[in-house]
Amino acid sequence: MLKLCRQYLNWIQNSVFEGELTRVKLDELLHKIKVIMKEDKDSIIIFKSRQEKWLEKEVIGREKNNLDNIL
Amino acid sequence: MLKLCRQYLNWIQNSVFEGELTRVKLDELLHKIKVIMKEDKDSIIIFKSRQEKWLEKEVIGREKNNLDNIL
């Protein structure tokens, strides 16, 4: 799942990813996610902001996304 | 940290929380977070959307936020 999500998004922290996707790319990713997830056990939550300017991001503490050994 | 965040936000999944806060409440929460976090080790990422209508949420699979034993 990590490997898949990283093909489309930037890994932020633990099981959180971020990125800009077209509608087509998002559908493609969601399709692949559904193939490998267990829908009765796992869950995926997608927060979509139509424009980046409407989503402000603030980081406190150490940025973790360069550490590959956490997940 | 979980206990603190839950006083202000809804717990969504693992270490992800969501909620509507006033500027004052957010500052209060961030202040308390900074007291208990280790800024050289931990990290907090805040995504802010000024209006809820600009943030769309989609859940796939099981909604986890009723399970208290995951964190």
Backbone of each chain as nested JSON, in Angstrom:
{
  "chains": [
    {"id": "A", "residues": [
      {"number": 1, "name": "MET", "atoms": {"N": [0.836, -1.206, 0.0], "CA": [0.0, 0.0, 0.0], "C": [0.88, 1.269, 0.0]}},
      {"number": 2, "name": "LEU", "atoms": {"N": [1.932, 1.208, 0.827], "CA": [2.875, 2.333, 0.871], "C": [3.502, 2.561, -0.504]}},
      {"number": 3, "name": "LYS", "atoms": {"N": [3.931, 1.478, -1.105], "CA": [4.589, 1.535, -2.423], "C": [3.632, 2.104, -3.472]}},
      {"number": 4, "name": "LEU", "atoms": {"N": [2.402, 1.629, -3.431], "CA": [1.388, 2.104, -4.371], "C": [1.126, 3.596, -4.183]}},
      {"number": 5, "name": "CYS", "atoms": {"N": [0.871, 3.987, -2.947], "CA": [0.536, 5.39, -2.685], "C": [1.684, 6.316, -3.062]}},
      {"number": 6, "name": "ARG", "atoms": {"N": [2.903, 5.817, -2.867], "CA": [4.066, 6.635, -3.216], "C": [4.235, 6.847, -4.71]}},
      {"number": 7, "name": "GLN", "atoms": {"N": [3.614, 5.986, -5.498], "CA": [3.682, 6.199, -6.956], "C": [2.845, 7.401, -7.376]}},
      {"number": 8, "name": "TYR", "atoms": {"N": [1.898, 7.78, -6.511], "CA": [0.98, 8.86, -6.863], "C": [1.121, 10.095, -5.971]}},
      {"number": 9, "name": "LEU", "atoms": {"N": [1.57, 9.869, -4.736], "CA": [1.528, 10.936, -3.736], "C": [2.845, 11.039, -2.973]}},
      {"number": 10, "name": "ASN", "atoms": {"N": [2.995, 12.105, -2.238], "CA": [4.127, 12.245, -1.333], "C": [3.743, 11.7, 0.033]}},
      {"number": 11, "name": "TRP", "atoms": {"N": [4.624, 10.92, 0.593], "CA": [4.355, 10.38, 1.914], "C": [4.656, 11.452, 2.953]}},
      {"number": 12, "name": "ILE", "atoms": {"N": [3.709, 11.7, 3.828], "CA": [3.877, 12.749, 4.812], "C": [4.282, 12.215, 6.164]}},
      {"number": 13, "name": "GLN", "atoms": {"N": [3.502, 11.292, 6.676], "CA": [3.712, 10.844, 8.053], "C": [2.912, 9.566, 8.273]}},
      {"number": 14, "name": "ASN", "atoms": {"N": [3.56, 8.551, 8.799], "CA": [2.876, 7.287, 9.053], "C": [2.043, 6.861, 7.845]}},
      {"number": 15, "name": "SER", "atoms": {"N": [0.751, 6.799, 7.97], "CA": [-0.044, 6.375, 6.81], "C": [-0.782, 7.553, 6.181]}},
      {"number": 16, "name": "VAL", "atoms": {"N": [-0.112, 8.683, 6.148], "CA": [-0.703, 9.891, 5.572], "C": [0.09, 10.303, 4.33]}},
      {"number": 17, "name": "PHE", "atoms": {"N": [-0.626, 10.558, 3.267], "CA": [-0.017, 10.955, 1.996], "C": [-0.675, 12.226, 1.498]}},
      {"number": 18, "name": "GLU", "atoms": {"N": [0.052, 12.941, 0.665], "CA": [-0.433, 14.21, 0.162], "C": [0.005, 14.373, -1.282]}},
      {"number": 19, "name": "GLY", "atoms": {"N": [-0.808, 15.01, -2.065], "CA": [-0.378, 15.289, -3.423], "C": [-1.472, 15.857, -4.29]}},
      {"number": 20, "name": "GLU", "atoms": {"N": [-1.046, 16.298, -5.434], "CA": [-1.983, 16.837, -6.401], "C": [-2.238, 15.79, -7.472]}},
      {"number": 21, "name": "LEU", "atoms": {"N": [-3.487, 15.418, -7.654], "CA": [-3.838, 14.407, -8.652], "C": [-4.953, 14.924, -9.545]}},
      {"number": 22, "name": "THR", "atoms": {"N": [-4.913, 14.538, -10.781], "CA": [-6.082, 14.785, -11.638], "C": [-7.173, 13.808, -11.23]}},
      {"number": 23, "name": "ARG", "atoms": {"N": [-8.387, 14.081, -11.642], "CA": [-9.517, 13.189, -11.369], "C": [-9.212, 11.762, -11.877]}},
      {"number": 24, "name": "VAL", "atoms": {"N": [-8.64, 11.705, -13.067], "CA": [-8.336, 10.402, -13.674], "C": [-7.294, 9.636, -12.855]}},
      {"number": 25, "name": "LYS", "atoms": {"N": [-6.256, 10.343, -12.437], "CA": [-5.204, 9.709, -11.64], "C": [-5.738, 9.272, -10.278]}},
      {"number": 26, "name": "LEU", "atoms": {"N": [-6.612, 10.087, -9.69], "CA": [-7.216, 9.721, -8.401], "C": [-8.052, 8.453, -8.546]}},
      {"number": 27, "name": "ASP", "atoms": {"N": [-8.861, 8.393, -9.581], "CA": [-9.681, 7.199, -9.805], "C": [-8.81, 5.959, -10.011]}},
      {"number": 28, "name": "GLU", "atoms": {"N": [-7.726, 6.158, -10.734], "CA": [-6.789, 5.066, -10.985], "C": [-6.19, 4.56, -9.659]}},
      {"number": 29, "name": "LEU", "atoms": {"N": [-5.757, 5.509, -8.827], "CA": [-5.186, 5.151, -7.524], "C": [-6.224, 4.443, -6.653]}},
      {"number": 30, "name": "LEU", "atoms": {"N": [-7.446, 5.0, -6.604], "CA": [-8.495, 4.402, -5.766], "C": [-8.826, 2.987, -6.232]}},
      {"number": 31, "name": "HIS", "atoms": {"N": [-8.814, 2.797, -7.531], "CA": [-9.071, 1.459, -8.064], "C": [-8.0, 0.479, -7.572]}},
      {"number": 32, "name": "LYS", "atoms": {"N": [-6.744, 0.889, -7.663], "CA": [-5.65, 0.017, -7.227], "C": [-5.676, -0.219, -5.715]}},
      {"number": 33, "name": "ILE", "atoms": {"N": [-6.059, 0.823, -4.973], "CA": [-6.178, 0.69, -3.519], "C": [-7.223, -0.367, -3.166]}},
      {"number": 34, "name": "LYS", "atoms": {"N": [-8.365, -0.272, -3.847], "CA": [-9.459, -1.206, -3.538], "C": [-9.098, -2.656, -3.833]}},
      {"number": 35, "name": "VAL", "atoms": {"N": [-8.178, -2.847, -4.789], "CA": [-7.746, -4.206, -5.104], "C": [-6.954, -4.805, -3.939]}},
      {"number": 36, "name": "ILE", "atoms": {"N": [-6.13, -3.981, -3.293], "CA": [-5.258, -4.562, -2.26], "C": [-5.768, -4.375, -0.83]}},
      {"number": 37, "name": "MET", "atoms": {"N": [-6.709, -3.477, -0.611], "CA": [-7.199, -3.292, 0.755], "C": [-8.271, -4.335, 1.106]}},
      {"number": 38, "name": "LYS", "atoms": {"N": [-8.452, -4.57, 2.41], "CA": [-9.57, -5.397, 2.884], "C": [-10.647, -4.436, 3.354]}},
      {"number": 39, "name": "GLU", "atoms": {"N": [-11.715, -4.322, 2.562], "CA": [-12.695, -3.263, 2.841], "C": [-13.419, -3.44, 4.177]}},
      {"number": 40, "name": "ASP", "atoms": {"N": [-13.445, -4.665, 4.702], "CA": [-14.094, -4.874, 5.998], "C": [-13.148, -4.575, 7.157]}},
      {"number": 41, "name": "LYS", "atoms": {"N": [-11.874, -4.436, 6.863], "CA": [-10.897, -4.211, 7.937], "C": [-10.17, -2.878, 7.811]}},
      {"number": 42, "name": "ASP", "atoms": {"N": [-9.749, -2.555, 6.611], "CA": [-8.947, -1.353, 6.398], "C": [-9.832, -0.164, 6.086]}},
      {"number": 43, "name": "SER", "atoms": {"N": [-9.285, 1.015, 6.232], "CA": [-10.025, 2.183, 5.782], "C": [-9.091, 3.235, 5.195]}},
      {"number": 44, "name": "ILE", "atoms": {"N": [-9.615, 3.913, 4.215], "CA": [-8.905, 4.98, 3.508], "C": [-9.786, 6.218, 3.605]}},
      {"number": 45, "name": "ILE", "atoms": {"N": [-9.215, 7.309, 4.0], "CA": [-9.984, 8.55, 4.042], "C": [-9.311, 9.552, 3.114]}},
      {"number": 46, "name": "ILE", "atoms": {"N": [-10.081, 10.118, 2.224], "CA": [-9.52, 11.072, 1.264], "C": [-10.074, 12.456, 1.569]}},
      {"number": 47, "name": "PHE", "atoms": {"N": [-9.183, 13.395, 1.8], "CA": [-9.583, 14.793, 1.942], "C": [-9.211, 15.492, 0.655]}},
      {"number": 48, "name": "LYS", "atoms": {"N": [-10.199, 16.061, 0.01], "CA": [-9.936, 16.705, -1.28], "C": [-10.178, 18.198, -1.18]}},
      {"number": 49, "name": "SER", "atoms": {"N": [-9.203, 18.926, -1.644], "CA": [-9.361, 20.37, -1.721], "C": [-9.236, 20.746, -3.191]}},
      {"number": 50, "name": "ARG", "atoms": {"N": [-10.248, 21.377, -3.715], "CA": [-10.243, 21.607, -5.159], "C": [-9.113, 22.525, -5.604]}},
      {"number": 51, "name": "GLN", "atoms": {"N": [-8.782, 23.474, -4.746], "CA": [-7.66, 24.352, -5.074], "C": [-6.698, 24.427, -3.896]}},
      {"number": 52, "name": "GLU", "atoms": {"N": [-5.432, 24.373, -4.219], "CA": [-4.404, 24.357, -3.186], "C": [-4.475, 25.588, -2.284]}},
      {"number": 53, "name": "LYS", "atoms": {"N": [-4.863, 26.713, -2.848], "CA": [-4.892, 27.957, -2.065], "C": [-5.927, 27.918, -0.935]}},
      {"number": 54, "name": "TRP", "atoms": {"N": [-6.835, 26.95, -1.005], "CA": [-7.837, 26.831, 0.057], "C": [-7.39, 25.889, 1.176]}},
      {"number": 55, "name": "LEU", "atoms": {"N": [-6.213, 25.308, 1.003], "CA": [-5.717, 24.387, 2.014], "C": [-4.36, 24.884, 2.497]}},
      {"number": 56, "name": "GLU", "atoms": {"N": [-4.323, 25.239, 3.748], "CA": [-3.089, 25.767, 4.317], "C": [-2.438, 24.651, 5.132]}},
      {"number": 57, "name": "LYS", "atoms": {"N": [-1.126, 24.527, 5.035], "CA": [-0.428, 23.449, 5.734], "C": [0.603, 24.033, 6.685]}},
      {"number": 58, "name": "GLU", "atoms": {"N": [0.622, 23.518, 7.885], "CA": [1.586, 24.007, 8.874], "C": [2.265, 22.803, 9.511]}},
      {"number": 59, "name": "VAL", "atoms": {"N": [3.581, 22.843, 9.616], "CA": [4.308, 21.726, 10.215], "C": [4.984, 22.196, 11.494]}},
      {"number": 60, "name": "ILE", "atoms": {"N": [4.789, 21.44, 12.559], "CA": [5.435, 21.74, 13.839], "C": [6.32, 20.555, 14.185]}},
      {"number": 61, "name": "GLY", "atoms": {"N": [7.554, 20.833, 14.575], "CA": [8.469, 19.752, 14.91], "C": [9.196, 19.269, 13.683]}},
      {"number": 62, "name": "ARG", "atoms": {"N": [9.658, 18.061, 13.748], "CA": [10.503, 17.534, 12.686], "C": [9.69, 17.035, 11.509]}},
      {"number": 63, "name": "GLU", "atoms": {"N": [10.085, 17.39, 10.316], "CA": [9.425, 16.836, 9.126], "C": [9.915, 15.411, 8.943]}},
      {"number": 64, "name": "LYS", "atoms": {"N": [8.97, 14.499, 8.846], "CA": [9.332, 13.087, 8.886], "C": [9.447, 12.433, 7.52]}},
      {"number": 65, "name": "ASN", "atoms": {"N": [9.044, 13.123, 6.477], "CA": [8.832, 12.386, 5.233], "C": [10.096, 11.896, 4.526]}},
      {"number": 66, "name": "ASN", "atoms": {"N": [11.25, 12.172, 5.111], "CA": [12.447, 11.6, 4.518], "C": [12.867, 10.29, 5.179]}},
      {"number": 67, "name": "LEU", "atoms": {"N": [12.206, 9.957, 6.267], "CA": [12.569, 8.73, 6.966], "C": [11.781, 7.567, 6.396]}},
      {"number": 68, "name": "ASP", "atoms": {"N": [12.482, 6.644, 5.809], "CA": [11.813, 5.533, 5.14], "C": [11.525, 4.369, 6.07]}},
      {"number": 69, "name": "ASN", "atoms": {"N": [12.023, 4.452, 7.285], "CA": [11.944, 3.262, 8.145], "C": [10.817, 3.318, 9.167]}},
      {"number": 70, "name": "ILE", "atoms": {"N": [9.906, 4.25, 9.024], "CA": [8.861, 4.369, 10.047], "C": [7.685, 3.444, 9.782]}},
      {"number": 71, "name": "LEU", "atoms": {"N": [7.262, 3.365, 8.584], "CA": [6.102, 2.496, 8.286], "C": [6.49, 1.029, 8.337]}}
    ]},
    {"id": "B", "residues": [
      {"number": 1, "name": "MET", "atoms": {"N": [-1.091, 12.629, 24.249], "CA": [-1.363, 13.408, 23.038], "C": [-2.756, 13.073, 22.477]}},
      {"number": 2, "name": "LEU", "atoms": {"N": [-3.056, 11.79, 22.464], "CA": [-4.381, 11.346, 21.999], "C": [-5.486, 11.984, 22.838]}},
      {"number": 3, "name": "LYS", "atoms": {"N": [-5.296, 11.937, 24.145], "CA": [-6.28, 12.478, 25.083], "C": [-6.465, 13.978, 24.861]}},
      {"number": 4, "name": "LEU", "atoms": {"N": [-5.347, 14.666, 24.702], "CA": [-5.384, 16.11, 24.47], "C": [-6.114, 16.427, 23.159]}},
      {"number": 5, "name": "CYS", "atoms": {"N": [-5.708, 15.76, 22.099], "CA": [-6.31, 16.066, 20.79], "C": [-7.801, 15.769, 20.781]}},
      {"number": 6, "name": "ARG", "atoms": {"N": [-8.175, 14.743, 21.518], "CA": [-9.599, 14.39, 21.572], "C": [-10.457, 15.417, 22.301]}},
      {"number": 7, "name": "GLN", "atoms": {"N": [-9.804, 16.234, 23.126], "CA": [-10.576, 17.294, 23.791], "C": [-10.979, 18.38, 22.801]}},
      {"number": 8, "name": "TYR", "atoms": {"N": [-10.268, 18.431, 21.682], "CA": [-10.529, 19.502, 20.714], "C": [-11.061, 18.992, 19.378]}},
      {"number": 9, "name": "LEU", "atoms": {"N": [-10.729, 17.761, 19.044], "CA": [-10.999, 17.254, 17.693], "C": [-11.601, 15.853, 17.733]}},
      {"number": 10, "name": "ASN", "atoms": {"N": [-12.101, 15.43, 16.604], "CA": [-12.547, 14.046, 16.464], "C": [-11.395, 13.196, 15.957]}},
      {"number": 11, "name": "TRP", "atoms": {"N": [-11.227, 12.063, 16.561], "CA": [-10.179, 11.162, 16.133], "C": [-10.645, 10.407, 14.906]}},
      {"number": 12, "name": "ILE", "atoms": {"N": [-9.866, 10.422, 13.86], "CA": [-10.258, 9.786, 12.613], "C": [-9.619, 8.427, 12.424]}},
      {"number": 13, "name": "GLN", "atoms": {"N": [-8.305, 8.4, 12.505], "CA": [-7.598, 7.17, 12.162], "C": [-6.168, 7.304, 12.65]}},
      {"number": 14, "name": "ASN", "atoms": {"N": [-5.708, 6.288, 13.367], "CA": [-4.335, 6.306, 13.884], "C": [-4.007, 7.653, 14.522]}},
      {"number": 15, "name": "SER", "atoms": {"N": [-3.098, 8.399, 13.981], "CA": [-2.773, 9.685, 14.613], "C": [-3.316, 10.86, 13.803]}},
      {"number": 16, "name": "VAL", "atoms": {"N": [-4.5, 10.669, 13.257], "CA": [-5.14, 11.705, 12.448], "C": [-6.417, 12.172, 13.146]}},
      {"number": 17, "name": "PHE", "atoms": {"N": [-6.539, 13.471, 13.263], "CA": [-7.696, 14.068, 13.915], "C": [-8.313, 15.109, 12.99]}},
      {"number": 18, "name": "GLU", "atoms": {"N": [-9.581, 15.379, 13.221], "CA": [-10.297, 16.315, 12.366], "C": [-11.261, 17.12, 13.22]}},
      {"number": 19, "name": "GLY", "atoms": {"N": [-11.464, 18.352, 12.853], "CA": [-12.468, 19.107, 13.571], "C": [-12.492, 20.566, 13.188]}},
      {"number": 20, "name": "GLU", "atoms": {"N": [-13.52, 21.216, 13.663], "CA": [-13.655, 22.642, 13.427], "C": [-13.236, 23.386, 14.682]}},
      {"number": 21, "name": "LEU", "atoms": {"N": [-12.263, 24.267, 14.551], "CA": [-11.789, 25.026, 15.705], "C": [-11.756, 26.515, 15.365]}},
      {"number": 22, "name": "THR", "atoms": {"N": [-12.017, 27.311, 16.335], "CA": [-11.783, 28.752, 16.156], "C": [-10.279, 28.98, 16.222]}},
      {"number": 23, "name": "ARG", "atoms": {"N": [-9.838, 30.123, 15.752], "CA": [-8.427, 30.498, 15.813], "C": [-7.903, 30.393, 17.258]}},
      {"number": 24, "name": "VAL", "atoms": {"N": [-8.706, 30.878, 18.186], "CA": [-8.306, 30.871, 19.603], "C": [-8.146, 29.44, 20.127]}},
      {"number": 25, "name": "LYS", "atoms": {"N": [-9.102, 28.593, 19.8], "CA": [-9.035, 27.192, 20.24], "C": [-7.862, 26.458, 19.599]}},
      {"number": 26, "name": "LEU", "atoms": {"N": [-7.596, 26.765, 18.328], "CA": [-6.459, 26.144, 17.648], "C": [-5.139, 26.557, 18.31]}},
      {"number": 27, "name": "ASP", "atoms": {"N": [-5.02, 27.835, 18.604], "CA": [-3.801, 28.315, 19.276], "C": [-3.634, 27.663, 20.645]}},
      {"number": 28, "name": "GLU", "atoms": {"N": [-4.733, 27.51, 21.348], "CA": [-4.73, 26.865, 22.665], "C": [-4.249, 25.419, 22.533]}},
      {"number": 29, "name": "LEU", "atoms": {"N": [-4.814, 24.706, 21.549], "CA": [-4.425, 23.313, 21.327], "C": [-2.951, 23.215, 20.941]}},
      {"number": 30, "name": "LEU", "atoms": {"N": [-2.506, 24.082, 20.025], "CA": [-1.106, 24.036, 19.584], "C": [-0.154, 24.323, 20.732]}},
      {"number": 31, "name": "HIS", "atoms": {"N": [-0.546, 25.237, 21.6], "CA": [0.272, 25.531, 22.767], "C": [0.426, 24.285, 23.642]}},
      {"number": 32, "name": "LYS", "atoms": {"N": [-0.697, 23.614, 23.895], "CA": [-0.654, 22.406, 24.734], "C": [0.126, 21.287, 24.054]}},
      {"number": 33, "name": "ILE", "atoms": {"N": [-0.013, 21.18, 22.738], "CA": [0.736, 20.168, 21.984], "C": [2.235, 20.392, 22.137]}},
      {"number": 34, "name": "LYS", "atoms": {"N": [2.643, 21.651, 21.999], "CA": [4.074, 21.956, 22.064], "C": [4.664, 21.653, 23.438]}},
      {"number": 35, "name": "VAL", "atoms": {"N": [3.827, 21.717, 24.463], "CA": [4.303, 21.403, 25.811], "C": [4.651, 19.918, 25.929]}},
      {"number": 36, "name": "ILE", "atoms": {"N": [3.829, 19.059, 25.314], "CA": [4.067, 17.619, 25.504], "C": [4.853, 16.941, 24.377]}},
      {"number": 37, "name": "MET", "atoms": {"N": [4.958, 17.584, 23.218], "CA": [5.697, 16.931, 22.133], "C": [7.198, 17.178, 22.259]}},
      {"number": 38, "name": "LYS", "atoms": {"N": [7.995, 16.294, 21.648], "CA": [9.439, 16.514, 21.555], "C": [9.701, 17.061, 20.163]}},
      {"number": 39, "name": "GLU", "atoms": {"N": [9.997, 18.361, 20.086], "CA": [10.04, 18.998, 18.764], "C": [11.154, 18.46, 17.871]}},
      {"number": 40, "name": "ASP", "atoms": {"N": [12.188, 17.863, 18.477], "CA": [13.262, 17.293, 17.654], "C": [12.926, 15.884, 17.169]}},
      {"number": 41, "name": "LYS", "atoms": {"N": [11.897, 15.287, 17.745], "CA": [11.557, 13.907, 17.373], "C": [10.172, 13.783, 16.759]}},
      {"number": 42, "name": "ASP", "atoms": {"N": [9.2, 14.457, 17.355], "CA": [7.814, 14.316, 16.906], "C": [7.486, 15.352, 15.848]}},
      {"number": 43, "name": "SER", "atoms": {"N": [6.424, 15.109, 15.129], "CA": [5.959, 16.154, 14.231], "C": [4.438, 16.177, 14.15]}},
      {"number": 44, "name": "ILE", "atoms": {"N": [3.947, 17.365, 14.005], "CA": [2.515, 17.623, 13.896], "C": [2.315, 18.371, 12.582]}},
      {"number": 45, "name": "ILE", "atoms": {"N": [1.383, 17.92, 11.787], "CA": [1.081, 18.622, 10.549], "C": [-0.379, 19.051, 10.586]}},
      {"number": 46, "name": "ILE", "atoms": {"N": [-0.602, 20.324, 10.357], "CA": [-1.972, 20.842, 10.411], "C": [-2.389, 21.244, 8.999]}},
      {"number": 47, "name": "PHE", "atoms": {"N": [-3.49, 20.679, 8.543], "CA": [-4.087, 21.096, 7.275], "C": [-5.306, 21.932, 7.614]}},
      {"number": 48, "name": "LYS", "atoms": {"N": [-5.291, 23.161, 7.162], "CA": [-6.403, 24.049, 7.509], "C": [-7.177, 24.415, 6.255]}},
      {"number": 49, "name": "SER", "atoms": {"N": [-8.47, 24.261, 6.369], "CA": [-9.339, 24.692, 5.284], "C": [-10.251, 25.761, 5.858]}},
      {"number": 50, "name": "ARG", "atoms": {"N": [-10.245, 26.926, 5.285], "CA": [-10.979, 28.021, 5.899], "C": [-12.49, 27.787, 5.915]}},
      {"number": 51, "name": "GLN", "atoms": {"N": [-12.963, 27.111, 4.902], "CA": [-14.391, 26.79, 4.888], "C": [-14.583, 25.313, 4.577]}},
      {"number": 52, "name": "GLU", "atoms": {"N": [-15.49, 24.709, 5.308], "CA": [-15.711, 23.276, 5.165], "C": [-16.106, 22.899, 3.739]}},
      {"number": 53, "name": "LYS", "atoms": {"N": [-16.81, 23.775, 3.068], "CA": [-17.292, 23.453, 1.716], "C": [-16.144, 23.287, 0.717]}},
      {"number": 54, "name": "TRP", "atoms": {"N": [-14.949, 23.758, 1.085], "CA": [-13.801, 23.6, 0.194], "C": [-13.031, 22.313, 0.461]}},
      {"number": 55, "name": "LEU", "atoms": {"N": [-13.47, 21.571, 1.45], "CA": [-12.782, 20.324, 1.767], "C": [-13.785, 19.179, 1.679]}},
      {"number": 56, "name": "GLU", "atoms": {"N": [-13.549, 18.312, 0.753], "CA": [-14.451, 17.187, 0.55], "C": [-13.812, 15.954, 1.182]}},
      {"number": 57, "name": "LYS", "atoms": {"N": [-14.614, 15.148, 1.855], "CA": [-14.079, 13.979, 2.537], "C": [-14.735, 12.715, 1.996]}},
      {"number": 58, "name": "GLU", "atoms": {"N": [-13.941, 11.721, 1.723], "CA": [-14.485, 10.473, 1.208], "C": [-13.873, 9.331, 2.012]}},
      {"number": 59, "name": "VAL", "atoms": {"N": [-14.713, 8.403, 2.456], "CA": [-14.215, 7.274, 3.232], "C": [-14.443, 5.982, 2.452]}},
      {"number": 60, "name": "ILE", "atoms": {"N": [-13.402, 5.18, 2.35], "CA": [-13.504, 3.887, 1.687], "C": [-13.162, 2.825, 2.712]}},
      {"number": 61, "name": "GLY", "atoms": {"N": [-13.992, 1.798, 2.785], "CA": [-13.735, 0.739, 3.757], "C": [-14.384, 1.07, 5.08]}},
      {"number": 62, "name": "ARG", "atoms": {"N": [-13.884, 0.471, 6.113], "CA": [-14.498, 0.603, 7.424], "C": [-14.115, 1.913, 8.095]}},
      {"number": 63, "name": "GLU", "atoms": {"N": [-15.07, 2.591, 8.663], "CA": [-14.751, 3.793, 9.448], "C": [-14.21, 3.336, 10.796]}},
      {"number": 64, "name": "LYS", "atoms": {"N": [-13.038, 3.855, 11.113], "CA": [-12.324, 3.307, 12.273], "C": [-12.51, 4.103, 13.54]}},
      {"number": 65, "name": "ASN", "atoms": {"N": [-13.106, 5.252, 13.474], "CA": [-12.998, 6.147, 14.628], "C": [-13.768, 5.723, 15.872]}},
      {"number": 66, "name": "ASN", "atoms": {"N": [-14.474, 4.584, 15.794], "CA": [-15.097, 4.114, 17.023], "C": [-14.224, 3.097, 17.769]}},
      {"number": 67, "name": "LEU", "atoms": {"N": [-13.155, 2.684, 17.165], "CA": [-12.295, 1.707, 17.799], "C": [-11.249, 2.404, 18.65]}},
      {"number": 68, "name": "ASP", "atoms": {"N": [-11.323, 2.198, 19.928], "CA": [-10.429, 2.921, 20.831], "C": [-9.111, 2.203, 21.056]}},
      {"number": 69, "name": "ASN", "atoms": {"N": [-8.994, 0.999, 20.513], "CA": [-7.82, 0.192, 20.868], "C": [-6.733, 0.196, 19.806]}},
      {"number": 70, "name": "ILE", "atoms": {"N": [-6.834, 1.073, 18.837], "CA": [-5.842, 1.045, 17.745], "C": [-4.595, 1.835, 18.103]}},
      {"number": 71, "name": "LEU", "atoms": {"N": [-4.753, 2.974, 18.673], "CA": [-3.573, 3.802, 18.997], "C": [-2.808, 3.236, 20.174]}}
    ]}
  ]
}
